[in-house]
Amino acid sequence: MATPLHFFLLGALTLASLAVALFFFRFAADTRDRLFVCFGSAFIVLGVHWLLLGMVHPASEVRPFLYLLRLVAFLLILVGIAVKNR
């Protein structure tokens, strides 16, 4: 069973992910580097993941599929690194 602290921490993770994404997008605007765009997008996806994880009941069967969002985020990071090194 989820406790209020659990929901608080998920909210904090969501807010932190979105704040980090804003920093990466600002750096992307300053440097015109696609790596920062990929990192910012990955953190947006991670923020959405944390938000949805807090909204879904812990015993829900949909919950494991939310982890596909994390896979998308990590793939975005890998794409950004590959594009930067190309």
PyMOL Python script that loads the backbone (N, CA, C, O; Angstrom):
from pymol import cmd

cmd.read_pdbstr("""\
ATOM      1  N   MET A   1       0.841  -1.174   0.000  1.00  0.00           N
ATOM      2  CA  MET A   1       0.000   0.000   0.000  1.00  0.00           C
ATOM      3  C   MET A   1       0.890   1.244   0.000  1.00  0.00           C
ATOM      4  O   MET A   1       1.901   1.300   0.701  1.00  0.00           O
ATOM      5  N   ALA A   2       0.503   2.221  -0.786  1.00  0.00           N
ATOM      6  CA  ALA A   2       1.283   3.451  -0.910  1.00  0.00           C
ATOM      7  C   ALA A   2       0.984   4.379   0.257  1.00  0.00           C
ATOM      8  O   ALA A   2      -0.161   4.520   0.685  1.00  0.00           O
ATOM      9  N   THR A   3       2.018   4.994   0.751  1.00  0.00           N
ATOM     10  CA  THR A   3       1.884   5.931   1.865  1.00  0.00           C
ATOM     11  C   THR A   3       1.930   7.358   1.325  1.00  0.00           C
ATOM     12  O   THR A   3       2.325   7.570   0.179  1.00  0.00           O
ATOM     13  N   PRO A   4       1.534   8.334   2.131  1.00  0.00           N
ATOM     14  CA  PRO A   4       1.645   9.732   1.685  1.00  0.00           C
ATOM     15  C   PRO A   4       3.081  10.129   1.338  1.00  0.00           C
ATOM     16  O   PRO A   4       3.302  10.947   0.445  1.00  0.00           O
ATOM     17  N   LEU A   5       4.051   9.554   2.040  1.00  0.00           N
ATOM     18  CA  LEU A   5       5.446   9.848   1.725  1.00  0.00           C
ATOM     19  C   LEU A   5       5.802   9.345   0.331  1.00  0.00           C
ATOM     20  O   LEU A   5       6.563   9.988  -0.392  1.00  0.00           O
ATOM     21  N   HIS A   6       5.254   8.206  -0.040  1.00  0.00           N
ATOM     22  CA  HIS A   6       5.490   7.653  -1.373  1.00  0.00           C
ATOM     23  C   HIS A   6       4.996   8.628  -2.448  1.00  0.00           C
ATOM     24  O   HIS A   6       5.702   8.893  -3.421  1.00  0.00           O
ATOM     25  N   PHE A   7       3.794   9.153  -2.270  1.00  0.00           N
ATOM     26  CA  PHE A   7       3.249  10.101  -3.241  1.00  0.00           C
ATOM     27  C   PHE A   7       4.040  11.402  -3.248  1.00  0.00           C
ATOM     28  O   PHE A   7       4.232  12.006  -4.304  1.00  0.00           O
ATOM     29  N   PHE A   8       4.499  11.836  -2.081  1.00  0.00           N
ATOM     30  CA  PHE A   8       5.313  13.039  -2.003  1.00  0.00           C
ATOM     31  C   PHE A   8       6.617  12.860  -2.779  1.00  0.00           C
ATOM     32  O   PHE A   8       7.027  13.750  -3.523  1.00  0.00           O
ATOM     33  N   LEU A   9       7.263  11.712  -2.605  1.00  0.00           N
ATOM     34  CA  LEU A   9       8.526  11.463  -3.296  1.00  0.00           C
ATOM     35  C   LEU A   9       8.336  11.333  -4.805  1.00  0.00           C
ATOM     36  O   LEU A   9       9.182  11.784  -5.578  1.00  0.00           O
ATOM     37  N   LEU A  10       7.236  10.720  -5.226  1.00  0.00           N
ATOM     38  CA  LEU A  10       6.965  10.649  -6.662  1.00  0.00           C
ATOM     39  C   LEU A  10       6.729  12.047  -7.242  1.00  0.00           C
ATOM     40  O   LEU A  10       7.158  12.344  -8.357  1.00  0.00           O
ATOM     41  N   GLY A  11       6.050  12.894  -6.480  1.00  0.00           N
ATOM     42  CA  GLY A  11       5.854  14.275  -6.921  1.00  0.00           C
ATOM     43  C   GLY A  11       7.162  15.036  -6.987  1.00  0.00           C
ATOM     44  O   GLY A  11       7.384  15.820  -7.909  1.00  0.00           O
ATOM     45  N   ALA A  12       8.029  14.808  -6.012  1.00  0.00           N
ATOM     46  CA  ALA A  12       9.331  15.465  -6.018  1.00  0.00           C
ATOM     47  C   ALA A  12      10.169  15.002  -7.211  1.00  0.00           C
ATOM     48  O   ALA A  12      10.856  15.808  -7.837  1.00  0.00           O
ATOM     49  N   LEU A  13      10.113  13.712  -7.523  1.00  0.00           N
ATOM     50  CA  LEU A  13      10.841  13.195  -8.687  1.00  0.00           C
ATOM     51  C   LEU A  13      10.302  13.787  -9.982  1.00  0.00           C
ATOM     52  O   LEU A  13      11.069  14.107 -10.890  1.00  0.00           O
ATOM     53  N   THR A  14       8.978  13.934 -10.065  1.00  0.00           N
ATOM     54  CA  THR A  14       8.372  14.536 -11.252  1.00  0.00           C
ATOM     55  C   THR A  14       8.843  15.972 -11.420  1.00  0.00           C
ATOM     56  O   THR A  14       9.260  16.371 -12.508  1.00  0.00           O
ATOM     57  N   LEU A  15       8.779  16.739 -10.357  1.00  0.00           N
ATOM     58  CA  LEU A  15       9.193  18.135 -10.414  1.00  0.00           C
ATOM     59  C   LEU A  15      10.674  18.264 -10.738  1.00  0.00           C
ATOM     60  O   LEU A  15      11.063  19.120 -11.533  1.00  0.00           O
ATOM     61  N   ALA A  16      11.497  17.426 -10.133  1.00  0.00           N
ATOM     62  CA  ALA A  16      12.931  17.481 -10.396  1.00  0.00           C
ATOM     63  C   ALA A  16      13.241  17.121 -11.852  1.00  0.00           C
ATOM     64  O   ALA A  16      14.089  17.757 -12.479  1.00  0.00           O
ATOM     65  N   SER A  17      12.572  16.126 -12.383  1.00  0.00           N
ATOM     66  CA  SER A  17      12.801  15.733 -13.774  1.00  0.00           C
ATOM     67  C   SER A  17      12.423  16.859 -14.737  1.00  0.00           C
ATOM     68  O   SER A  17      13.142  17.128 -15.699  1.00  0.00           O
ATOM     69  N   LEU A  18      11.303  17.507 -14.475  1.00  0.00           N
ATOM     70  CA  LEU A  18      10.879  18.591 -15.348  1.00  0.00           C
ATOM     71  C   LEU A  18      11.792  19.808 -15.216  1.00  0.00           C
ATOM     72  O   LEU A  18      12.023  20.511 -16.200  1.00  0.00           O
ATOM     73  N   ALA A  19      12.314  20.068 -14.016  1.00  0.00           N
ATOM     74  CA  ALA A  19      13.251  21.181 -13.835  1.00  0.00           C
ATOM     75  C   ALA A  19      14.561  20.913 -14.573  1.00  0.00           C
ATOM     76  O   ALA A  19      15.114  21.812 -15.207  1.00  0.00           O
ATOM     77  N   VAL A  20      15.055  19.686 -14.493  1.00  0.00           N
ATOM     78  CA  VAL A  20      16.280  19.330 -15.216  1.00  0.00           C
ATOM     79  C   VAL A  20      16.056  19.435 -16.721  1.00  0.00           C
ATOM     80  O   VAL A  20      16.947  19.868 -17.452  1.00  0.00           O
ATOM     81  N   ALA A  21      14.870  19.040 -17.189  1.00  0.00           N
ATOM     82  CA  ALA A  21      14.559  19.143 -18.618  1.00  0.00           C
ATOM     83  C   ALA A  21      14.595  20.601 -19.073  1.00  0.00           C
ATOM     84  O   ALA A  21      15.089  20.897 -20.161  1.00  0.00           O
ATOM     85  N   LEU A  22      14.078  21.506 -18.253  1.00  0.00           N
ATOM     86  CA  LEU A  22      14.117  22.925 -18.611  1.00  0.00           C
ATOM     87  C   LEU A  22      15.544  23.439 -18.719  1.00  0.00           C
ATOM     88  O   LEU A  22      15.848  24.229 -19.613  1.00  0.00           O
ATOM     89  N   PHE A  23      16.425  23.002 -17.820  1.00  0.00           N
ATOM     90  CA  PHE A  23      17.831  23.401 -17.916  1.00  0.00           C
ATOM     91  C   PHE A  23      18.462  22.877 -19.204  1.00  0.00           C
ATOM     92  O   PHE A  23      19.185  23.608 -19.880  1.00  0.00           O
ATOM     93  N   PHE A  24      18.196  21.623 -19.547  1.00  0.00           N
ATOM     94  CA  PHE A  24      18.766  21.069 -20.773  1.00  0.00           C
ATOM     95  C   PHE A  24      18.234  21.793 -22.004  1.00  0.00           C
ATOM     96  O   PHE A  24      18.987  22.031 -22.948  1.00  0.00           O
ATOM     97  N   PHE A  25      16.950  22.146 -22.013  1.00  0.00           N
ATOM     98  CA  PHE A  25      16.408  22.870 -23.160  1.00  0.00           C
ATOM     99  C   PHE A  25      16.999  24.275 -23.257  1.00  0.00           C
ATOM    100  O   PHE A  25      17.189  24.789 -24.359  1.00  0.00           O
ATOM    101  N   ARG A  26      17.290  24.900 -22.116  1.00  0.00           N
ATOM    102  CA  ARG A  26      17.930  26.212 -22.152  1.00  0.00           C
ATOM    103  C   ARG A  26      19.346  26.091 -22.715  1.00  0.00           C
ATOM    104  O   ARG A  26      19.760  26.920 -23.525  1.00  0.00           O
ATOM    105  N   PHE A  27      20.085  25.076 -22.297  1.00  0.00           N
ATOM    106  CA  PHE A  27      21.421  24.856 -22.833  1.00  0.00           C
ATOM    107  C   PHE A  27      21.359  24.539 -24.325  1.00  0.00           C
ATOM    108  O   PHE A  27      22.243  24.940 -25.082  1.00  0.00           O
ATOM    109  N   ALA A  28      20.326  23.826 -24.748  1.00  0.00           N
ATOM    110  CA  ALA A  28      20.169  23.506 -26.169  1.00  0.00           C
ATOM    111  C   ALA A  28      19.924  24.771 -26.972  1.00  0.00           C
ATOM    112  O   ALA A  28      20.430  24.898 -28.088  1.00  0.00           O
ATOM    113  N   ALA A  29      19.165  25.704 -26.433  1.00  0.00           N
ATOM    114  CA  ALA A  29      18.913  26.961 -27.143  1.00  0.00           C
ATOM    115  C   ALA A  29      20.182  27.804 -27.234  1.00  0.00           C
ATOM    116  O   ALA A  29      20.394  28.499 -28.228  1.00  0.00           O
ATOM    117  N   ASP A  30      21.023  27.746 -26.208  1.00  0.00           N
ATOM    118  CA  ASP A  30      22.264  28.527 -26.215  1.00  0.00           C
ATOM    119  C   ASP A  30      23.311  27.938 -27.143  1.00  0.00           C
ATOM    120  O   ASP A  30      24.014  28.680 -27.828  1.00  0.00           O
ATOM    121  N   THR A  31      23.426  26.610 -27.178  1.00  0.00           N
ATOM    122  CA  THR A  31      24.517  25.972 -27.918  1.00  0.00           C
ATOM    123  C   THR A  31      24.096  25.352 -29.245  1.00  0.00           C
ATOM    124  O   THR A  31      24.952  25.006 -30.059  1.00  0.00           O
ATOM    125  N   ARG A  32      22.795  25.205 -29.475  1.00  0.00           N
ATOM    126  CA  ARG A  32      22.271  24.544 -30.684  1.00  0.00           C
ATOM    127  C   ARG A  32      22.784  23.106 -30.804  1.00  0.00           C
ATOM    128  O   ARG A  32      23.052  22.624 -31.905  1.00  0.00           O
ATOM    129  N   ASP A  33      22.915  22.437 -29.671  1.00  0.00           N
ATOM    130  CA  ASP A  33      23.427  21.071 -29.629  1.00  0.00           C
ATOM    131  C   ASP A  33      22.263  20.096 -29.453  1.00  0.00           C
ATOM    132  O   ASP A  33      21.441  20.263 -28.552  1.00  0.00           O
ATOM    133  N   ARG A  34      22.195  19.085 -30.309  1.00  0.00           N
ATOM    134  CA  ARG A  34      21.098  18.114 -30.254  1.00  0.00           C
ATOM    135  C   ARG A  34      21.189  17.192 -29.055  1.00  0.00           C
ATOM    136  O   ARG A  34      20.185  16.607 -28.646  1.00  0.00           O
ATOM    137  N   LEU A  35      22.383  17.050 -28.482  1.00  0.00           N
ATOM    138  CA  LEU A  35      22.539  16.213 -27.293  1.00  0.00           C
ATOM    139  C   LEU A  35      21.675  16.743 -26.155  1.00  0.00           C
ATOM    140  O   LEU A  35      21.032  15.968 -25.448  1.00  0.00           O
ATOM    141  N   PHE A  36      21.660  18.055 -25.977  1.00  0.00           N
ATOM    142  CA  PHE A  36      20.859  18.645 -24.910  1.00  0.00           C
ATOM    143  C   PHE A  36      19.367  18.495 -25.186  1.00  0.00           C
ATOM    144  O   PHE A  36      18.577  18.352 -24.252  1.00  0.00           O
ATOM    145  N   VAL A  37      18.977  18.525 -26.445  1.00  0.00           N
ATOM    146  CA  VAL A  37      17.563  18.315 -26.791  1.00  0.00           C
ATOM    147  C   VAL A  37      17.148  16.885 -26.452  1.00  0.00           C
ATOM    148  O   VAL A  37      16.062  16.660 -25.918  1.00  0.00           O
ATOM    149  N   CYS A  38      18.010  15.925 -26.760  1.00  0.00           N
ATOM    150  CA  CYS A  38      17.701  14.521 -26.436  1.00  0.00           C
ATOM    151  C   CYS A  38      17.645  14.308 -24.928  1.00  0.00           C
ATOM    152  O   CYS A  38      16.760  13.608 -24.435  1.00  0.00           O
ATOM    153  N   PHE A  39      18.582  14.905 -24.188  1.00  0.00           N
ATOM    154  CA  PHE A  39      18.562  14.771 -22.735  1.00  0.00           C
ATOM    155  C   PHE A  39      17.329  15.439 -22.148  1.00  0.00           C
ATOM    156  O   PHE A  39      16.696  14.880 -21.252  1.00  0.00           O
ATOM    157  N   GLY A  40      16.975  16.630 -22.637  1.00  0.00           N
ATOM    158  CA  GLY A  40      15.779  17.309 -22.148  1.00  0.00           C
ATOM    159  C   GLY A  40      14.525  16.508 -22.427  1.00  0.00           C
ATOM    160  O   GLY A  40      13.645  16.405 -21.572  1.00  0.00           O
ATOM    161  N   SER A  41      14.438  15.944 -23.611  1.00  0.00           N
ATOM    162  CA  SER A  41      13.278  15.115 -23.959  1.00  0.00           C
ATOM    163  C   SER A  41      13.211  13.868 -23.085  1.00  0.00           C
ATOM    164  O   SER A  41      12.129  13.450 -22.673  1.00  0.00           O
ATOM    165  N   ALA A  42      14.370  13.277 -22.806  1.00  0.00           N
ATOM    166  CA  ALA A  42      14.401  12.093 -21.945  1.00  0.00           C
ATOM    167  C   ALA A  42      13.905  12.429 -20.540  1.00  0.00           C
ATOM    168  O   ALA A  42      13.186  11.639 -19.928  1.00  0.00           O
ATOM    169  N   PHE A  43      14.286  13.584 -20.036  1.00  0.00           N
ATOM    170  CA  PHE A  43      13.831  13.950 -18.699  1.00  0.00           C
ATOM    171  C   PHE A  43      12.356  14.317 -18.673  1.00  0.00           C
ATOM    172  O   PHE A  43      11.696  14.134 -17.650  1.00  0.00           O
ATOM    173  N   ILE A  44      11.826  14.832 -19.777  1.00  0.00           N
ATOM    174  CA  ILE A  44      10.378  15.054 -19.862  1.00  0.00           C
ATOM    175  C   ILE A  44       9.652  13.707 -19.784  1.00  0.00           C
ATOM    176  O   ILE A  44       8.667  13.566 -19.058  1.00  0.00           O
ATOM    177  N   VAL A  45      10.142  12.728 -20.532  1.00  0.00           N
ATOM    178  CA  VAL A  45       9.525  11.399 -20.518  1.00  0.00           C
ATOM    179  C   VAL A  45       9.631  10.774 -19.124  1.00  0.00           C
ATOM    180  O   VAL A  45       8.685  10.139 -18.658  1.00  0.00           O
ATOM    181  N   LEU A  46      10.775  10.950 -18.458  1.00  0.00           N
ATOM    182  CA  LEU A  46      10.920  10.421 -17.098  1.00  0.00           C
ATOM    183  C   LEU A  46       9.971  11.122 -16.131  1.00  0.00           C
ATOM    184  O   LEU A  46       9.423  10.484 -15.232  1.00  0.00           O
ATOM    185  N   GLY A  47       9.772  12.420 -16.305  1.00  0.00           N
ATOM    186  CA  GLY A  47       8.820  13.140 -15.457  1.00  0.00           C
ATOM    187  C   GLY A  47       7.401  12.639 -15.646  1.00  0.00           C
ATOM    188  O   GLY A  47       6.648  12.493 -14.683  1.00  0.00           O
ATOM    189  N   VAL A  48       7.041  12.378 -16.895  1.00  0.00           N
ATOM    190  CA  VAL A  48       5.706  11.820 -17.170  1.00  0.00           C
ATOM    191  C   VAL A  48       5.588  10.428 -16.564  1.00  0.00           C
ATOM    192  O   VAL A  48       4.538  10.059 -16.039  1.00  0.00           O
ATOM    193  N   HIS A  49       6.667   9.662 -16.638  1.00  0.00           N
ATOM    194  CA  HIS A  49       6.660   8.329 -16.041  1.00  0.00           C
ATOM    195  C   HIS A  49       6.398   8.399 -14.545  1.00  0.00           C
ATOM    196  O   HIS A  49       5.551   7.669 -14.031  1.00  0.00           O
ATOM    197  N   TRP A  50       7.115   9.271 -13.839  1.00  0.00           N
ATOM    198  CA  TRP A  50       6.918   9.397 -12.391  1.00  0.00           C
ATOM    199  C   TRP A  50       5.516   9.877 -12.070  1.00  0.00           C
ATOM    200  O   TRP A  50       4.910   9.420 -11.102  1.00  0.00           O
ATOM    201  N   LEU A  51       4.993  10.797 -12.875  1.00  0.00           N
ATOM    202  CA  LEU A  51       3.642  11.309 -12.649  1.00  0.00           C
ATOM    203  C   LEU A  51       2.607  10.197 -12.807  1.00  0.00           C
ATOM    204  O   LEU A  51       1.734  10.030 -11.955  1.00  0.00           O
ATOM    205  N   LEU A  52       2.705   9.443 -13.892  1.00  0.00           N
ATOM    206  CA  LEU A  52       1.747   8.366 -14.128  1.00  0.00           C
ATOM    207  C   LEU A  52       1.889   7.246 -13.097  1.00  0.00           C
ATOM    208  O   LEU A  52       0.905   6.611 -12.719  1.00  0.00           O
ATOM    209  N   LEU A  53       3.113   7.013 -12.650  1.00  0.00           N
ATOM    210  CA  LEU A  53       3.335   5.982 -11.641  1.00  0.00           C
ATOM    211  C   LEU A  53       2.641   6.341 -10.329  1.00  0.00           C
ATOM    212  O   LEU A  53       2.167   5.459  -9.612  1.00  0.00           O
ATOM    213  N   GLY A  54       2.582   7.618 -10.021  1.00  0.00           N
ATOM    214  CA  GLY A  54       1.880   8.042  -8.816  1.00  0.00           C
ATOM    215  C   GLY A  54       0.377   8.035  -8.961  1.00  0.00           C
ATOM    216  O   GLY A  54      -0.337   7.984  -7.960  1.00  0.00           O
ATOM    217  N   MET A  55      -0.125   8.086 -10.195  1.00  0.00           N
ATOM    218  CA  MET A  55      -1.562   8.133 -10.412  1.00  0.00           C
ATOM    219  C   MET A  55      -2.190   6.755 -10.569  1.00  0.00           C
ATOM    220  O   MET A  55      -3.405   6.613 -10.428  1.00  0.00           O
ATOM    221  N   VAL A  56      -1.388   5.742 -10.856  1.00  0.00           N
ATOM    222  CA  VAL A  56      -1.896   4.389 -11.072  1.00  0.00           C
ATOM    223  C   VAL A  56      -1.873   3.634  -9.745  1.00  0.00           C
ATOM    224  O   VAL A  56      -0.931   3.770  -8.963  1.00  0.00           O
ATOM    225  N   HIS A  57      -2.890   2.857  -9.502  1.00  0.00           N
ATOM    226  CA  HIS A  57      -2.965   2.049  -8.275  1.00  0.00           C
ATOM    227  C   HIS A  57      -1.817   1.041  -8.272  1.00  0.00           C
ATOM    228  O   HIS A  57      -1.522   0.439  -9.304  1.00  0.00           O
ATOM    229  N   PRO A  58      -1.165   0.852  -7.115  1.00  0.00           N
ATOM    230  CA  PRO A  58      -0.008  -0.059  -7.070  1.00  0.00           C
ATOM    231  C   PRO A  58      -0.294  -1.490  -7.516  1.00  0.00           C
ATOM    232  O   PRO A  58       0.616  -2.174  -7.982  1.00  0.00           O
ATOM    233  N   ALA A  59      -1.532  -1.958  -7.386  1.00  0.00           N
ATOM    234  CA  ALA A  59      -1.860  -3.328  -7.777  1.00  0.00           C
ATOM    235  C   ALA A  59      -2.379  -3.414  -9.217  1.00  0.00           C
ATOM    236  O   ALA A  59      -2.792  -4.485  -9.661  1.00  0.00           O
ATOM    237  N   SER A  60      -2.360  -2.313  -9.936  1.00  0.00           N
ATOM    238  CA  SER A  60      -2.895  -2.289 -11.295  1.00  0.00           C
ATOM    239  C   SER A  60      -2.019  -3.107 -12.245  1.00  0.00           C
ATOM    240  O   SER A  60      -0.797  -3.155 -12.103  1.00  0.00           O
ATOM    241  N   GLU A  61      -2.670  -3.744 -13.213  1.00  0.00           N
ATOM    242  CA  GLU A  61      -1.939  -4.529 -14.205  1.00  0.00           C
ATOM    243  C   GLU A  61      -1.267  -3.642 -15.247  1.00  0.00           C
ATOM    244  O   GLU A  61      -0.417  -4.111 -16.003  1.00  0.00           O
ATOM    245  N   VAL A  62      -1.637  -2.375 -15.294  1.00  0.00           N
ATOM    246  CA  VAL A  62      -1.053  -1.444 -16.262  1.00  0.00           C
ATOM    247  C   VAL A  62       0.311  -0.958 -15.793  1.00  0.00           C
ATOM    248  O   VAL A  62       1.127  -0.512 -16.599  1.00  0.00           O
ATOM    249  N   ARG A  63       0.553  -1.043 -14.516  1.00  0.00           N
ATOM    250  CA  ARG A  63       1.762  -0.491 -13.923  1.00  0.00           C
ATOM    251  C   ARG A  63       3.064  -0.972 -14.582  1.00  0.00           C
ATOM    252  O   ARG A  63       3.930  -0.134 -14.833  1.00  0.00           O
ATOM    253  N   PRO A  64       3.256  -2.259 -14.877  1.00  0.00           N
ATOM    254  CA  PRO A  64       4.513  -2.669 -15.528  1.00  0.00           C
ATOM    255  C   PRO A  64       4.717  -2.045 -16.910  1.00  0.00           C
ATOM    256  O   PRO A  64       5.854  -1.835 -17.331  1.00  0.00           O
ATOM    257  N   PHE A  65       3.635  -1.752 -17.610  1.00  0.00           N
ATOM    258  CA  PHE A  65       3.780  -1.159 -18.940  1.00  0.00           C
ATOM    259  C   PHE A  65       4.269   0.278 -18.872  1.00  0.00           C
ATOM    260  O   PHE A  65       4.792   0.804 -19.854  1.00  0.00           O
ATOM    261  N   LEU A  66       4.103   0.917 -17.718  1.00  0.00           N
ATOM    262  CA  LEU A  66       4.607   2.282 -17.572  1.00  0.00           C
ATOM    263  C   LEU A  66       6.131   2.323 -17.634  1.00  0.00           C
ATOM    264  O   LEU A  66       6.722   3.354 -17.955  1.00  0.00           O
ATOM    265  N   TYR A  67       6.749   1.209 -17.327  1.00  0.00           N
ATOM    266  CA  TYR A  67       8.209   1.175 -17.376  1.00  0.00           C
ATOM    267  C   TYR A  67       8.734   1.208 -18.809  1.00  0.00           C
ATOM    268  O   TYR A  67       9.931   1.401 -19.025  1.00  0.00           O
ATOM    269  N   LEU A  68       7.856   1.023 -19.784  1.00  0.00           N
ATOM    270  CA  LEU A  68       8.269   1.219 -21.177  1.00  0.00           C
ATOM    271  C   LEU A  68       8.624   2.679 -21.431  1.00  0.00           C
ATOM    272  O   LEU A  68       9.445   2.973 -22.299  1.00  0.00           O
ATOM    273  N   LEU A  69       8.013   3.597 -20.679  1.00  0.00           N
ATOM    274  CA  LEU A  69       8.386   5.008 -20.794  1.00  0.00           C
ATOM    275  C   LEU A  69       9.838   5.222 -20.371  1.00  0.00           C
ATOM    276  O   LEU A  69      10.548   6.035 -20.963  1.00  0.00           O
ATOM    277  N   ARG A  70      10.269   4.498 -19.357  1.00  0.00           N
ATOM    278  CA  ARG A  70      11.677   4.610 -18.952  1.00  0.00           C
ATOM    279  C   ARG A  70      12.593   4.100 -20.056  1.00  0.00           C
ATOM    280  O   ARG A  70      13.659   4.664 -20.300  1.00  0.00           O
ATOM    281  N   LEU A  71      12.170   3.027 -20.723  1.00  0.00           N
ATOM    282  CA  LEU A  71      12.953   2.516 -21.837  1.00  0.00           C
ATOM    283  C   LEU A  71      13.067   3.567 -22.936  1.00  0.00           C
ATOM    284  O   LEU A  71      14.144   3.760 -23.501  1.00  0.00           O
ATOM    285  N   VAL A  72      11.973   4.239 -23.238  1.00  0.00           N
ATOM    286  CA  VAL A  72      11.991   5.307 -24.245  1.00  0.00           C
ATOM    287  C   VAL A  72      12.957   6.413 -23.823  1.00  0.00           C
ATOM    288  O   VAL A  72      13.718   6.920 -24.648  1.00  0.00           O
ATOM    289  N   ALA A  73      12.932   6.787 -22.547  1.00  0.00           N
ATOM    290  CA  ALA A  73      13.820   7.844 -22.058  1.00  0.00           C
ATOM    291  C   ALA A  73      15.288   7.443 -22.206  1.00  0.00           C
ATOM    292  O   ALA A  73      16.112   8.242 -22.651  1.00  0.00           O
ATOM    293  N   PHE A  74      15.606   6.221 -21.837  1.00  0.00           N
ATOM    294  CA  PHE A  74      16.995   5.784 -21.948  1.00  0.00           C
ATOM    295  C   PHE A  74      17.417   5.627 -23.409  1.00  0.00           C
ATOM    296  O   PHE A  74      18.580   5.849 -23.746  1.00  0.00           O
ATOM    297  N   LEU A  75      16.485   5.250 -24.271  1.00  0.00           N
ATOM    298  CA  LEU A  75      16.809   5.193 -25.697  1.00  0.00           C
ATOM    299  C   LEU A  75      17.061   6.588 -26.261  1.00  0.00           C
ATOM    300  O   LEU A  75      17.922   6.762 -27.123  1.00  0.00           O
ATOM    301  N   LEU A  76      16.317   7.580 -25.780  1.00  0.00           N
ATOM    302  CA  LEU A  76      16.569   8.958 -26.204  1.00  0.00           C
ATOM    303  C   LEU A  76      17.970   9.411 -25.794  1.00  0.00           C
ATOM    304  O   LEU A  76      18.651  10.097 -26.555  1.00  0.00           O
ATOM    305  N   ILE A  77      18.391   9.031 -24.605  1.00  0.00           N
ATOM    306  CA  ILE A  77      19.743   9.380 -24.165  1.00  0.00           C
ATOM    307  C   ILE A  77      20.783   8.698 -25.051  1.00  0.00           C
ATOM    308  O   ILE A  77      21.768   9.321 -25.446  1.00  0.00           O
ATOM    309  N   LEU A  78      20.566   7.429 -25.362  1.00  0.00           N
ATOM    310  CA  LEU A  78      21.509   6.709 -26.233  1.00  0.00           C
ATOM    311  C   LEU A  78      21.556   7.312 -27.636  1.00  0.00           C
ATOM    312  O   LEU A  78      22.625   7.405 -28.240  1.00  0.00           O
ATOM    313  N   VAL A  79      20.406   7.718 -28.149  1.00  0.00           N
ATOM    314  CA  VAL A  79      20.361   8.364 -29.468  1.00  0.00           C
ATOM    315  C   VAL A  79      21.124   9.670 -29.439  1.00  0.00           C
ATOM    316  O   VAL A  79      21.872   9.979 -30.366  1.00  0.00           O
ATOM    317  N   GLY A  80      20.938  10.445 -28.370  1.00  0.00           N
ATOM    318  CA  GLY A  80      21.668  11.715 -28.249  1.00  0.00           C
ATOM    319  C   GLY A  80      23.172  11.507 -28.219  1.00  0.00           C
ATOM    320  O   GLY A  80      23.915  12.261 -28.847  1.00  0.00           O
ATOM    321  N   ILE A  81      23.625  10.498 -27.498  1.00  0.00           N
ATOM    322  CA  ILE A  81      25.048  10.216 -27.435  1.00  0.00           C
ATOM    323  C   ILE A  81      25.560   9.744 -28.796  1.00  0.00           C
ATOM    324  O   ILE A  81      26.644  10.140 -29.223  1.00  0.00           O
ATOM    325  N   ALA A  82      24.785   8.901 -29.477  1.00  0.00           N
ATOM    326  CA  ALA A  82      25.205   8.411 -30.795  1.00  0.00           C
ATOM    327  C   ALA A  82      25.276   9.545 -31.810  1.00  0.00           C
ATOM    328  O   ALA A  82      26.193   9.590 -32.630  1.00  0.00           O
ATOM    329  N   VAL A  83      24.310  10.465 -31.759  1.00  0.00           N
ATOM    330  CA  VAL A  83      24.315  11.591 -32.691  1.00  0.00           C
ATOM    331  C   VAL A  83      25.492  12.515 -32.402  1.00  0.00           C
ATOM    332  O   VAL A  83      26.121  13.032 -33.325  1.00  0.00           O
ATOM    333  N   LYS A  84      25.784  12.719 -31.140  1.00  0.00           N
ATOM    334  CA  LYS A  84      26.915  13.587 -30.765  1.00  0.00           C
ATOM    335  C   LYS A  84      28.240  13.003 -31.222  1.00  0.00           C
ATOM    336  O   LYS A  84      29.132  13.745 -31.635  1.00  0.00           O
ATOM    337  N   ASN A  85      28.384  11.686 -31.156  1.00  0.00           N
ATOM    338  CA  ASN A  85      29.646  11.046 -31.528  1.00  0.00           C
ATOM    339  C   ASN A  85      29.766  10.740 -33.013  1.00  0.00           C
ATOM    340  O   ASN A  85      30.812  10.279 -33.470  1.00  0.00           O
ATOM    341  N   ARG A  86      28.716  10.990 -33.759  1.00  0.00           N
ATOM    342  CA  ARG A  86      28.745  10.687 -35.190  1.00  0.00           C
ATOM    343  C   ARG A  86      29.450  11.749 -35.965  1.00  0.00           C
ATOM    344  O   ARG A  86      29.564  11.649 -37.187  1.00  0.00           O
TER     345      ARG A  86
END
""", "prot")
cmd.dss("prot")
cmd.show_as("cartoon", "prot")
cmd.util.cbc("prot")
cmd.orient("prot")
